Amino acid sequence: MRRLSSRVPVLAPDPDSAFPPADTALREPDGLVAMGGDLSPRRLLNAYRHGIFPWFSDGQPILWWSPDPRMLFRTGRFRLSSRMRRSARKLPWRIGADTQFEAVIAACAAPRAGRHGSWITPSMQAAYIELHRLGWAHSIEVHDGDALIGGLYGLAIGRMFFAESMYSDVSGASKAALGGLALRLHDWGWPLIDAQVDNPHLRSLGAEAWPRPEFLAAIAALAAMPEPAGSWNGRFGRVDVAQLG
């Protein structure tokens, strides 16, 4: 590892090279750990195991982050709003996994009102599609009949799920995806979902702000647990959105 400046370490070309410890991240901008490197599967898996994730825009170098605090969902405490629960009892939506990963990540990257561009760049999409092919990245999909109406994607390492992004084409569909994921992970004994950066929307859904040291200790234990990589298509099964009501 060499340094571009006195403040931001630059990663070595070797994808197996170590990251700086997450607790050395900058305070301003909050959580910036390093820059450079690549988006190879080995580099990405190493980053997530150490509480670090990539986040950058087109034209920027790859930037690696570990913000403090870190937003987390407890899978056993996720609850839809009372209004959404009432609606869910009447909706025919079904929630599954790993049948349309590329469609989900493309929808997450698509332009949205009030947002210019996307951090889910073509290179990021390609990297996570490769992780999906290798069995590490997974998509949660919400269908209304044959139509895909919302979903999310992220990485599963050990018994820790690192959520990356979610989207809705129909109001409430991304919340249903998150609720279905939390329900299934809780069934499996996975206690946490990483939600990365603090924002009011995540807090409204029940995310908690954890100090970085507590987050790092939790994921070190969970990510080290044995959990075979592979498709969730059969294992996840089907969750009817009415089950979230």
Secondary structure as UniProt FT lines:
FT   STRAND          2..3
FT   STRAND          9..11
FT   TURN            15..16
FT   HELIX           22..24
FT   TURN            27..31
FT   STRAND          32..36
FT   HELIX           41..49
FT   TURN            50..51
FT   STRAND          53..54
FT   TURN            58..59
FT   STRAND          63..65
FT   STRAND          70..74
FT   TURN            75..77
FT   HELIX           82..88
FT   TURN            89..90
FT   STRAND          94..97
FT   HELIX           101..109
FT   TURN            113..114
FT   HELIX           122..133
FT   TURN            134..135
FT   STRAND          137..144
FT   TURN            145..146
FT   STRAND          147..157
FT   TURN            158..159
FT   STRAND          160..168
FT   TURN            171..172
FT   HELIX           173..188
FT   STRAND          192..196
FT   HELIX           200..204
FT   TURN            205..206
FT   STRAND          208..210
FT   HELIX           212..223
FT   HELIX           233..236
FT   STRAND          239..240
FT   HELIX           241..244
//
